[in-house]
Amino acid sequence: MEKSELLKLVGKKIQKLRTERGMSQVDLVGLIERKIDTTNISRIESGRTNPTLYSLYRISQALEVPLKELVTFQNEND
């Protein structure tokens, strides 16, 4: 798998989990206590940046999912 493809899959997963919870990007940033800005969340969700492991951890905590859920891709044709 190419790096760009992996980043897009992670981003799509984050976006899907966020929207399933009825959250905006601003809401997500608020739960992360503003240690990531909205622009960075947008770049992560679109696969344009490579988030750190710690950023992914903070996002998973804000979305109330295990970290592994952000990087598990079984049926991504949803």
HTML snippet that shows the backbone in 3Dmol.js (N, CA, C, O; Angstrom):
<script src="https://3Dmol.org/build/3Dmol-min.js"></script>
<div id="view" style="width:600px;height:400px;position:relative"></div>
<script>
const pdb = `
ATOM      1  N   MET A   1       0.845  -1.172   0.000  1.00  0.00           N
ATOM      2  CA  MET A   1       0.000   0.000   0.000  1.00  0.00           C
ATOM      3  C   MET A   1       0.894   1.240   0.000  1.00  0.00           C
ATOM      4  O   MET A   1       1.864   1.322   0.753  1.00  0.00           O
ATOM      5  N   GLU A   2       0.561   2.168  -0.829  1.00  0.00           N
ATOM      6  CA  GLU A   2       1.305   3.432  -0.910  1.00  0.00           C
ATOM      7  C   GLU A   2       0.991   4.318   0.295  1.00  0.00           C
ATOM      8  O   GLU A   2      -0.088   4.231   0.882  1.00  0.00           O
ATOM      9  N   LYS A   3       1.942   5.160   0.647  1.00  0.00           N
ATOM     10  CA  LYS A   3       1.767   6.071   1.777  1.00  0.00           C
ATOM     11  C   LYS A   3       0.532   6.946   1.585  1.00  0.00           C
ATOM     12  O   LYS A   3      -0.259   7.113   2.514  1.00  0.00           O
ATOM     13  N   SER A   4       0.362   7.508   0.386  1.00  0.00           N
ATOM     14  CA  SER A   4      -0.774   8.407   0.152  1.00  0.00           C
ATOM     15  C   SER A   4      -2.105   7.671   0.312  1.00  0.00           C
ATOM     16  O   SER A   4      -3.074   8.240   0.815  1.00  0.00           O
ATOM     17  N   GLU A   5      -2.151   6.422  -0.111  1.00  0.00           N
ATOM     18  CA  GLU A   5      -3.377   5.629   0.027  1.00  0.00           C
ATOM     19  C   GLU A   5      -3.680   5.367   1.505  1.00  0.00           C
ATOM     20  O   GLU A   5      -4.829   5.467   1.935  1.00  0.00           O
ATOM     21  N   LEU A   6      -2.656   5.035   2.268  1.00  0.00           N
ATOM     22  CA  LEU A   6      -2.829   4.800   3.699  1.00  0.00           C
ATOM     23  C   LEU A   6      -3.327   6.057   4.411  1.00  0.00           C
ATOM     24  O   LEU A   6      -4.242   5.991   5.232  1.00  0.00           O
ATOM     25  N   LEU A   7      -2.723   7.198   4.094  1.00  0.00           N
ATOM     26  CA  LEU A   7      -3.141   8.453   4.730  1.00  0.00           C
ATOM     27  C   LEU A   7      -4.599   8.774   4.403  1.00  0.00           C
ATOM     28  O   LEU A   7      -5.335   9.265   5.258  1.00  0.00           O
ATOM     29  N   LYS A   8      -5.014   8.497   3.171  1.00  0.00           N
ATOM     30  CA  LYS A   8      -6.414   8.747   2.785  1.00  0.00           C
ATOM     31  C   LYS A   8      -7.359   7.815   3.523  1.00  0.00           C
ATOM     32  O   LYS A   8      -8.442   8.233   3.934  1.00  0.00           O
ATOM     33  N   LEU A   9      -6.965   6.553   3.698  1.00  0.00           N
ATOM     34  CA  LEU A   9      -7.816   5.614   4.426  1.00  0.00           C
ATOM     35  C   LEU A   9      -7.983   6.024   5.891  1.00  0.00           C
ATOM     36  O   LEU A   9      -9.086   5.970   6.436  1.00  0.00           O
ATOM     37  N   VAL A  10      -6.886   6.431   6.515  1.00  0.00           N
ATOM     38  CA  VAL A  10      -6.961   6.896   7.905  1.00  0.00           C
ATOM     39  C   VAL A  10      -7.860   8.131   7.987  1.00  0.00           C
ATOM     40  O   VAL A  10      -8.714   8.226   8.868  1.00  0.00           O
ATOM     41  N   GLY A  11      -7.665   9.059   7.079  1.00  0.00           N
ATOM     42  CA  GLY A  11      -8.473  10.274   7.062  1.00  0.00           C
ATOM     43  C   GLY A  11      -9.951   9.999   6.871  1.00  0.00           C
ATOM     44  O   GLY A  11     -10.792  10.596   7.543  1.00  0.00           O
ATOM     45  N   LYS A  12     -10.268   9.094   5.953  1.00  0.00           N
ATOM     46  CA  LYS A  12     -11.665   8.735   5.714  1.00  0.00           C
ATOM     47  C   LYS A  12     -12.279   8.087   6.948  1.00  0.00           C
ATOM     48  O   LYS A  12     -13.443   8.325   7.270  1.00  0.00           O
ATOM     49  N   LYS A  13     -11.495   7.269   7.633  1.00  0.00           N
ATOM     50  CA  LYS A  13     -11.993   6.607   8.845  1.00  0.00           C
ATOM     51  C   LYS A  13     -12.298   7.647   9.918  1.00  0.00           C
ATOM     52  O   LYS A  13     -13.347   7.587  10.559  1.00  0.00           O
ATOM     53  N   ILE A  14     -11.397   8.592  10.115  1.00  0.00           N
ATOM     54  CA  ILE A  14     -11.621   9.650  11.110  1.00  0.00           C
ATOM     55  C   ILE A  14     -12.861  10.458  10.753  1.00  0.00           C
ATOM     56  O   ILE A  14     -13.704  10.727  11.608  1.00  0.00           O
ATOM     57  N   GLN A  15     -12.965  10.840   9.493  1.00  0.00           N
ATOM     58  CA  GLN A  15     -14.111  11.632   9.054  1.00  0.00           C
ATOM     59  C   GLN A  15     -15.417  10.856   9.254  1.00  0.00           C
ATOM     60  O   GLN A  15     -16.408  11.422   9.716  1.00  0.00           O
ATOM     61  N   LYS A  16     -15.421   9.588   8.914  1.00  0.00           N
ATOM     62  CA  LYS A  16     -16.613   8.758   9.070  1.00  0.00           C
ATOM     63  C   LYS A  16     -17.027   8.669  10.529  1.00  0.00           C
ATOM     64  O   LYS A  16     -18.200   8.856  10.855  1.00  0.00           O
ATOM     65  N   LEU A  17     -16.075   8.385  11.410  1.00  0.00           N
ATOM     66  CA  LEU A  17     -16.387   8.290  12.836  1.00  0.00           C
ATOM     67  C   LEU A  17     -16.889   9.625  13.387  1.00  0.00           C
ATOM     68  O   LEU A  17     -17.824   9.673  14.186  1.00  0.00           O
ATOM     69  N   ARG A  18     -16.256  10.688  12.947  1.00  0.00           N
ATOM     70  CA  ARG A  18     -16.662  12.030  13.413  1.00  0.00           C
ATOM     71  C   ARG A  18     -18.087  12.349  12.970  1.00  0.00           C
ATOM     72  O   ARG A  18     -18.902  12.798  13.776  1.00  0.00           O
ATOM     73  N   THR A  19     -18.391  12.120  11.693  1.00  0.00           N
ATOM     74  CA  THR A  19     -19.727  12.460  11.185  1.00  0.00           C
ATOM     75  C   THR A  19     -20.798  11.532  11.756  1.00  0.00           C
ATOM     76  O   THR A  19     -21.937  11.957  11.952  1.00  0.00           O
ATOM     77  N   GLU A  20     -20.452  10.275  12.025  1.00  0.00           N
ATOM     78  CA  GLU A  20     -21.409   9.360  12.668  1.00  0.00           C
ATOM     79  C   GLU A  20     -21.820   9.864  14.040  1.00  0.00           C
ATOM     80  O   GLU A  20     -22.917   9.574  14.518  1.00  0.00           O
ATOM     81  N   ARG A  21     -20.944  10.610  14.660  1.00  0.00           N
ATOM     82  CA  ARG A  21     -21.226  11.165  15.982  1.00  0.00           C
ATOM     83  C   ARG A  21     -21.845  12.554  15.903  1.00  0.00           C
ATOM     84  O   ARG A  21     -22.085  13.198  16.924  1.00  0.00           O
ATOM     85  N   GLY A  22     -22.101  13.009  14.679  1.00  0.00           N
ATOM     86  CA  GLY A  22     -22.723  14.324  14.500  1.00  0.00           C
ATOM     87  C   GLY A  22     -21.811  15.472  14.871  1.00  0.00           C
ATOM     88  O   GLY A  22     -22.278  16.539  15.270  1.00  0.00           O
ATOM     89  N   MET A  23     -20.520  15.262  14.741  1.00  0.00           N
ATOM     90  CA  MET A  23     -19.542  16.268  15.133  1.00  0.00           C
ATOM     91  C   MET A  23     -18.989  16.995  13.910  1.00  0.00           C
ATOM     92  O   MET A  23     -18.794  16.400  12.851  1.00  0.00           O
ATOM     93  N   SER A  24     -18.745  18.279  14.077  1.00  0.00           N
ATOM     94  CA  SER A  24     -18.020  19.041  13.062  1.00  0.00           C
ATOM     95  C   SER A  24     -16.531  18.942  13.377  1.00  0.00           C
ATOM     96  O   SER A  24     -16.140  18.442  14.432  1.00  0.00           O
ATOM     97  N   GLN A  25     -15.713  19.419  12.458  1.00  0.00           N
ATOM     98  CA  GLN A  25     -14.275  19.454  12.727  1.00  0.00           C
ATOM     99  C   GLN A  25     -13.979  20.365  13.916  1.00  0.00           C
ATOM    100  O   GLN A  25     -13.088  20.080  14.715  1.00  0.00           O
ATOM    101  N   VAL A  26     -14.722  21.446  14.028  1.00  0.00           N
ATOM    102  CA  VAL A  26     -14.541  22.374  15.154  1.00  0.00           C
ATOM    103  C   VAL A  26     -14.875  21.670  16.472  1.00  0.00           C
ATOM    104  O   VAL A  26     -14.180  21.854  17.470  1.00  0.00           O
ATOM    105  N   ASP A  27     -15.945  20.862  16.471  1.00  0.00           N
ATOM    106  CA  ASP A  27     -16.298  20.096  17.677  1.00  0.00           C
ATOM    107  C   ASP A  27     -15.164  19.161  18.070  1.00  0.00           C
ATOM    108  O   ASP A  27     -14.806  19.063  19.244  1.00  0.00           O
ATOM    109  N   LEU A  28     -14.602  18.476  17.080  1.00  0.00           N
ATOM    110  CA  LEU A  28     -13.505  17.542  17.344  1.00  0.00           C
ATOM    111  C   LEU A  28     -12.307  18.271  17.928  1.00  0.00           C
ATOM    112  O   LEU A  28     -11.710  17.812  18.901  1.00  0.00           O
ATOM    113  N   VAL A  29     -11.956  19.401  17.340  1.00  0.00           N
ATOM    114  CA  VAL A  29     -10.839  20.190  17.856  1.00  0.00           C
ATOM    115  C   VAL A  29     -11.099  20.602  19.303  1.00  0.00           C
ATOM    116  O   VAL A  29     -10.185  20.579  20.127  1.00  0.00           O
ATOM    117  N   GLY A  30     -12.341  20.978  19.615  1.00  0.00           N
ATOM    118  CA  GLY A  30     -12.689  21.359  20.979  1.00  0.00           C
ATOM    119  C   GLY A  30     -12.466  20.221  21.968  1.00  0.00           C
ATOM    120  O   GLY A  30     -12.009  20.446  23.089  1.00  0.00           O
ATOM    121  N   LEU A  31     -12.789  18.999  21.549  1.00  0.00           N
ATOM    122  CA  LEU A  31     -12.591  17.843  22.426  1.00  0.00           C
ATOM    123  C   LEU A  31     -11.120  17.497  22.601  1.00  0.00           C
ATOM    124  O   LEU A  31     -10.728  16.903  23.605  1.00  0.00           O
ATOM    125  N   ILE A  32     -10.309  17.872  21.617  1.00  0.00           N
ATOM    126  CA  ILE A  32      -8.866  17.624  21.709  1.00  0.00           C
ATOM    127  C   ILE A  32      -8.198  18.765  22.483  1.00  0.00           C
ATOM    128  O   ILE A  32      -6.975  18.798  22.622  1.00  0.00           O
ATOM    129  N   GLU A  33      -8.997  19.679  22.974  1.00  0.00           N
ATOM    130  CA  GLU A  33      -8.524  20.819  23.752  1.00  0.00           C
ATOM    131  C   GLU A  33      -7.629  21.737  22.942  1.00  0.00           C
ATOM    132  O   GLU A  33      -6.648  22.287  23.442  1.00  0.00           O
ATOM    133  N   ARG A  34      -7.998  21.887  21.664  1.00  0.00           N
ATOM    134  CA  ARG A  34      -7.359  22.838  20.757  1.00  0.00           C
ATOM    135  C   ARG A  34      -5.862  22.615  20.562  1.00  0.00           C
ATOM    136  O   ARG A  34      -5.146  23.546  20.196  1.00  0.00           O
ATOM    137  N   LYS A  35      -5.384  21.411  20.798  1.00  0.00           N
ATOM    138  CA  LYS A  35      -3.969  21.132  20.565  1.00  0.00           C
ATOM    139  C   LYS A  35      -3.712  20.742  19.115  1.00  0.00           C
ATOM    140  O   LYS A  35      -2.566  20.564  18.701  1.00  0.00           O
ATOM    141  N   ILE A  36      -4.788  20.614  18.352  1.00  0.00           N
ATOM    142  CA  ILE A  36      -4.729  20.436  16.899  1.00  0.00           C
ATOM    143  C   ILE A  36      -5.695  21.468  16.353  1.00  0.00           C
ATOM    144  O   ILE A  36      -6.799  21.607  16.879  1.00  0.00           O
ATOM    145  N   ASP A  37      -5.313  22.199  15.313  1.00  0.00           N
ATOM    146  CA  ASP A  37      -6.248  23.184  14.788  1.00  0.00           C
ATOM    147  C   ASP A  37      -7.142  22.566  13.716  1.00  0.00           C
ATOM    148  O   ASP A  37      -6.857  21.490  13.191  1.00  0.00           O
ATOM    149  N   THR A  38      -8.225  23.270  13.407  1.00  0.00           N
ATOM    150  CA  THR A  38      -9.212  22.785  12.442  1.00  0.00           C
ATOM    151  C   THR A  38      -8.593  22.538  11.077  1.00  0.00           C
ATOM    152  O   THR A  38      -8.960  21.583  10.393  1.00  0.00           O
ATOM    153  N   THR A  39      -7.661  23.385  10.676  1.00  0.00           N
ATOM    154  CA  THR A  39      -6.992  23.209   9.385  1.00  0.00           C
ATOM    155  C   THR A  39      -6.239  21.885   9.355  1.00  0.00           C
ATOM    156  O   THR A  39      -6.243  21.193   8.337  1.00  0.00           O
ATOM    157  N   ASN A  40      -5.597  21.531  10.458  1.00  0.00           N
ATOM    158  CA  ASN A  40      -4.857  20.280  10.509  1.00  0.00           C
ATOM    159  C   ASN A  40      -5.803  19.080  10.464  1.00  0.00           C
ATOM    160  O   ASN A  40      -5.497  18.081   9.814  1.00  0.00           O
ATOM    161  N   ILE A  41      -6.942  19.165  11.142  1.00  0.00           N
ATOM    162  CA  ILE A  41      -7.937  18.084  11.073  1.00  0.00           C
ATOM    163  C   ILE A  41      -8.399  17.916   9.630  1.00  0.00           C
ATOM    164  O   ILE A  41      -8.549  16.791   9.152  1.00  0.00           O
ATOM    165  N   SER A  42      -8.621  19.005   8.949  1.00  0.00           N
ATOM    166  CA  SER A  42      -9.031  18.951   7.543  1.00  0.00           C
ATOM    167  C   SER A  42      -7.970  18.254   6.698  1.00  0.00           C
ATOM    168  O   SER A  42      -8.297  17.422   5.851  1.00  0.00           O
ATOM    169  N   ARG A  43      -6.707  18.589   6.924  1.00  0.00           N
ATOM    170  CA  ARG A  43      -5.613  17.950   6.168  1.00  0.00           C
ATOM    171  C   ARG A  43      -5.503  16.465   6.492  1.00  0.00           C
ATOM    172  O   ARG A  43      -5.240  15.653   5.604  1.00  0.00           O
ATOM    173  N   ILE A  44      -5.700  16.108   7.750  1.00  0.00           N
ATOM    174  CA  ILE A  44      -5.658  14.692   8.135  1.00  0.00           C
ATOM    175  C   ILE A  44      -6.795  13.934   7.456  1.00  0.00           C
ATOM    176  O   ILE A  44      -6.578  12.863   6.889  1.00  0.00           O
ATOM    177  N   GLU A  45      -8.000  14.483   7.510  1.00  0.00           N
ATOM    178  CA  GLU A  45      -9.158  13.802   6.935  1.00  0.00           C
ATOM    179  C   GLU A  45      -9.055  13.663   5.415  1.00  0.00           C
ATOM    180  O   GLU A  45      -9.607  12.723   4.844  1.00  0.00           O
ATOM    181  N   SER A  46      -8.368  14.569   4.770  1.00  0.00           N
ATOM    182  CA  SER A  46      -8.230  14.483   3.310  1.00  0.00           C
ATOM    183  C   SER A  46      -6.985  13.704   2.896  1.00  0.00           C
ATOM    184  O   SER A  46      -6.748  13.505   1.704  1.00  0.00           O
ATOM    185  N   GLY A  47      -6.186  13.262   3.869  1.00  0.00           N
ATOM    186  CA  GLY A  47      -4.991  12.487   3.564  1.00  0.00           C
ATOM    187  C   GLY A  47      -3.825  13.319   3.069  1.00  0.00           C
ATOM    188  O   GLY A  47      -2.905  12.788   2.446  1.00  0.00           O
ATOM    189  N   ARG A  48      -3.850  14.618   3.338  1.00  0.00           N
ATOM    190  CA  ARG A  48      -2.788  15.509   2.860  1.00  0.00           C
ATOM    191  C   ARG A  48      -1.654  15.692   3.853  1.00  0.00           C
ATOM    192  O   ARG A  48      -0.670  16.366   3.547  1.00  0.00           O
ATOM    193  N   THR A  49      -1.771  15.105   5.036  1.00  0.00           N
ATOM    194  CA  THR A  49      -0.699  15.205   6.024  1.00  0.00           C
ATOM    195  C   THR A  49      -0.571  13.882   6.764  1.00  0.00           C
ATOM    196  O   THR A  49      -1.517  13.097   6.831  1.00  0.00           O
ATOM    197  N   ASN A  50       0.587  13.655   7.304  1.00  0.00           N
ATOM    198  CA  ASN A  50       0.871  12.425   8.028  1.00  0.00           C
ATOM    199  C   ASN A  50       0.803  12.731   9.525  1.00  0.00           C
ATOM    200  O   ASN A  50       1.753  13.279  10.084  1.00  0.00           O
ATOM    201  N   PRO A  51      -0.315  12.382  10.184  1.00  0.00           N
ATOM    202  CA  PRO A  51      -0.435  12.715  11.608  1.00  0.00           C
ATOM    203  C   PRO A  51       0.516  11.880  12.454  1.00  0.00           C
ATOM    204  O   PRO A  51       0.847  10.746  12.111  1.00  0.00           O
ATOM    205  N   THR A  52       0.942  12.456  13.551  1.00  0.00           N
ATOM    206  CA  THR A  52       1.793  11.712  14.479  1.00  0.00           C
ATOM    207  C   THR A  52       0.945  10.673  15.208  1.00  0.00           C
ATOM    208  O   THR A  52      -0.282  10.762  15.241  1.00  0.00           O
ATOM    209  N   LEU A  53       1.605   9.718  15.774  1.00  0.00           N
ATOM    210  CA  LEU A  53       0.915   8.703  16.562  1.00  0.00           C
ATOM    211  C   LEU A  53       0.177   9.363  17.725  1.00  0.00           C
ATOM    212  O   LEU A  53      -0.936   8.964  18.066  1.00  0.00           O
ATOM    213  N   TYR A  54       0.792  10.360  18.326  1.00  0.00           N
ATOM    214  CA  TYR A  54       0.146  11.041  19.449  1.00  0.00           C
ATOM    215  C   TYR A  54      -1.105  11.795  18.993  1.00  0.00           C
ATOM    216  O   TYR A  54      -2.106  11.824  19.709  1.00  0.00           O
ATOM    217  N   SER A  55      -1.051  12.407  17.803  1.00  0.00           N
ATOM    218  CA  SER A  55      -2.241  13.083  17.271  1.00  0.00           C
ATOM    219  C   SER A  55      -3.361  12.083  17.037  1.00  0.00           C
ATOM    220  O   SER A  55      -4.516  12.356  17.365  1.00  0.00           O
ATOM    221  N   LEU A  56      -3.030  10.926  16.473  1.00  0.00           N
ATOM    222  CA  LEU A  56      -4.042   9.888  16.263  1.00  0.00           C
ATOM    223  C   LEU A  56      -4.619   9.411  17.594  1.00  0.00           C
ATOM    224  O   LEU A  56      -5.818   9.154  17.699  1.00  0.00           O
ATOM    225  N   TYR A  57      -3.771   9.295  18.598  1.00  0.00           N
ATOM    226  CA  TYR A  57      -4.231   8.901  19.924  1.00  0.00           C
ATOM    227  C   TYR A  57      -5.222   9.928  20.479  1.00  0.00           C
ATOM    228  O   TYR A  57      -6.279   9.562  20.993  1.00  0.00           O
ATOM    229  N   ARG A  58      -4.877  11.207  20.375  1.00  0.00           N
ATOM    230  CA  ARG A  58      -5.777  12.255  20.881  1.00  0.00           C
ATOM    231  C   ARG A  58      -7.095  12.269  20.121  1.00  0.00           C
ATOM    232  O   ARG A  58      -8.153  12.479  20.716  1.00  0.00           O
ATOM    233  N   ILE A  59      -7.040  12.048  18.815  1.00  0.00           N
ATOM    234  CA  ILE A  59      -8.267  11.981  18.012  1.00  0.00           C
ATOM    235  C   ILE A  59      -9.112  10.789  18.450  1.00  0.00           C
ATOM    236  O   ILE A  59     -10.328  10.907  18.598  1.00  0.00           O
ATOM    237  N   SER A  60      -8.469   9.641  18.658  1.00  0.00           N
ATOM    238  CA  SER A  60      -9.221   8.456  19.087  1.00  0.00           C
ATOM    239  C   SER A  60      -9.885   8.686  20.436  1.00  0.00           C
ATOM    240  O   SER A  60     -11.018   8.253  20.650  1.00  0.00           O
ATOM    241  N   GLN A  61      -9.196   9.359  21.344  1.00  0.00           N
ATOM    242  CA  GLN A  61      -9.772   9.664  22.655  1.00  0.00           C
ATOM    243  C   GLN A  61     -10.973  10.591  22.511  1.00  0.00           C
ATOM    244  O   GLN A  61     -11.993  10.397  23.173  1.00  0.00           O
ATOM    245  N   ALA A  62     -10.857  11.589  21.656  1.00  0.00           N
ATOM    246  CA  ALA A  62     -11.963  12.530  21.445  1.00  0.00           C
ATOM    247  C   ALA A  62     -13.170  11.833  20.809  1.00  0.00           C
ATOM    248  O   ALA A  62     -14.316  12.165  21.111  1.00  0.00           O
ATOM    249  N   LEU A  63     -12.902  10.866  19.927  1.00  0.00           N
ATOM    250  CA  LEU A  63     -13.988  10.130  19.268  1.00  0.00           C
ATOM    251  C   LEU A  63     -14.473   8.946  20.109  1.00  0.00           C
ATOM    252  O   LEU A  63     -15.435   8.270  19.745  1.00  0.00           O
ATOM    253  N   GLU A  64     -13.799   8.704  21.232  1.00  0.00           N
ATOM    254  CA  GLU A  64     -14.144   7.626  22.155  1.00  0.00           C
ATOM    255  C   GLU A  64     -14.101   6.254  21.477  1.00  0.00           C
ATOM    256  O   GLU A  64     -15.012   5.439  21.618  1.00  0.00           O
ATOM    257  N   VAL A  65     -13.016   6.029  20.738  1.00  0.00           N
ATOM    258  CA  VAL A  65     -12.770   4.728  20.097  1.00  0.00           C
ATOM    259  C   VAL A  65     -11.341   4.310  20.403  1.00  0.00           C
ATOM    260  O   VAL A  65     -10.487   5.158  20.663  1.00  0.00           O
ATOM    261  N   PRO A  66     -11.075   3.011  20.375  1.00  0.00           N
ATOM    262  CA  PRO A  66      -9.685   2.574  20.542  1.00  0.00           C
ATOM    263  C   PRO A  66      -8.828   3.074  19.383  1.00  0.00           C
ATOM    264  O   PRO A  66      -9.308   3.180  18.254  1.00  0.00           O
ATOM    265  N   LEU A  67      -7.591   3.373  19.651  1.00  0.00           N
ATOM    266  CA  LEU A  67      -6.667   3.854  18.621  1.00  0.00           C
ATOM    267  C   LEU A  67      -6.635   2.909  17.422  1.00  0.00           C
ATOM    268  O   LEU A  67      -6.576   3.361  16.279  1.00  0.00           O
ATOM    269  N   LYS A  68      -6.673   1.615  17.672  1.00  0.00           N
ATOM    270  CA  LYS A  68      -6.587   0.648  16.580  1.00  0.00           C
ATOM    271  C   LYS A  68      -7.745   0.792  15.593  1.00  0.00           C
ATOM    272  O   LYS A  68      -7.610   0.408  14.431  1.00  0.00           O
ATOM    273  N   GLU A  69      -8.881   1.340  16.035  1.00  0.00           N
ATOM    274  CA  GLU A  69     -10.015   1.519  15.118  1.00  0.00           C
ATOM    275  C   GLU A  69      -9.697   2.524  14.009  1.00  0.00           C
ATOM    276  O   GLU A  69     -10.243   2.429  12.910  1.00  0.00           O
ATOM    277  N   LEU A  70      -8.825   3.475  14.294  1.00  0.00           N
ATOM    278  CA  LEU A  70      -8.468   4.468  13.273  1.00  0.00           C
ATOM    279  C   LEU A  70      -7.590   3.876  12.180  1.00  0.00           C
ATOM    280  O   LEU A  70      -7.500   4.432  11.085  1.00  0.00           O
ATOM    281  N   VAL A  71      -6.945   2.756  12.468  1.00  0.00           N
ATOM    282  CA  VAL A  71      -6.013   2.184  11.491  1.00  0.00           C
ATOM    283  C   VAL A  71      -6.378   0.756  11.091  1.00  0.00           C
ATOM    284  O   VAL A  71      -5.539   0.013  10.582  1.00  0.00           O
ATOM    285  N   THR A  72      -7.634   0.379  11.323  1.00  0.00           N
ATOM    286  CA  THR A  72      -8.124  -0.932  10.912  1.00  0.00           C
ATOM    287  C   THR A  72      -9.032  -0.745   9.710  1.00  0.00           C
ATOM    288  O   THR A  72     -10.013  -0.004   9.774  1.00  0.00           O
ATOM    289  N   PHE A  73      -8.707  -1.414   8.617  1.00  0.00           N
ATOM    290  CA  PHE A  73      -9.457  -1.247   7.370  1.00  0.00           C
ATOM    291  C   PHE A  73      -9.893  -2.609   6.848  1.00  0.00           C
ATOM    292  O   PHE A  73      -9.104  -3.325   6.230  1.00  0.00           O
ATOM    293  N   GLN A  74     -11.148  -2.964   7.096  1.00  0.00           N
ATOM    294  CA  GLN A  74     -11.638  -4.232   6.593  1.00  0.00           C
ATOM    295  C   GLN A  74     -12.516  -4.039   5.374  1.00  0.00           C
ATOM    296  O   GLN A  74     -12.146  -4.474   4.283  1.00  0.00           O
ATOM    297  N   ASN A  75     -13.657  -3.407   5.521  1.00  0.00           N
ATOM    298  CA  ASN A  75     -14.552  -3.140   4.399  1.00  0.00           C
ATOM    299  C   ASN A  75     -14.682  -1.639   4.219  1.00  0.00           C
ATOM    300  O   ASN A  75     -15.647  -1.031   4.683  1.00  0.00           O
ATOM    301  N   GLU A  76     -13.727  -1.053   3.554  1.00  0.00           N
ATOM    302  CA  GLU A  76     -13.724   0.401   3.388  1.00  0.00           C
ATOM    303  C   GLU A  76     -14.552   0.851   2.190  1.00  0.00           C
ATOM    304  O   GLU A  76     -14.406   1.984   1.732  1.00  0.00           O
ATOM    305  N   ASN A  77     -15.412  -0.012   1.680  1.00  0.00           N
ATOM    306  CA  ASN A  77     -16.289   0.373   0.577  1.00  0.00           C
ATOM    307  C   ASN A  77     -17.598   0.960   1.068  1.00  0.00           C
ATOM    308  O   ASN A  77     -18.536   1.124   0.289  1.00  0.00           O
ATOM    309  N   ASP A  78     -17.671   1.279   2.360  1.00  0.00           N
ATOM    310  CA  ASP A  78     -18.895   1.837   2.961  1.00  0.00           C
ATOM    311  C   ASP A  78     -19.218   3.190   2.380  1.00  0.00           C
ATOM    312  O   ASP A  78     -20.211   3.807   2.766  1.00  0.00           O
TER     313      ASP A  78
END
`;
const viewer = $3Dmol.createViewer("view");
viewer.addModel(pdb, "pdb");
viewer.setStyle({}, {cartoon: {color: "spectrum"}});
viewer.zoomTo();
viewer.render();
</script>
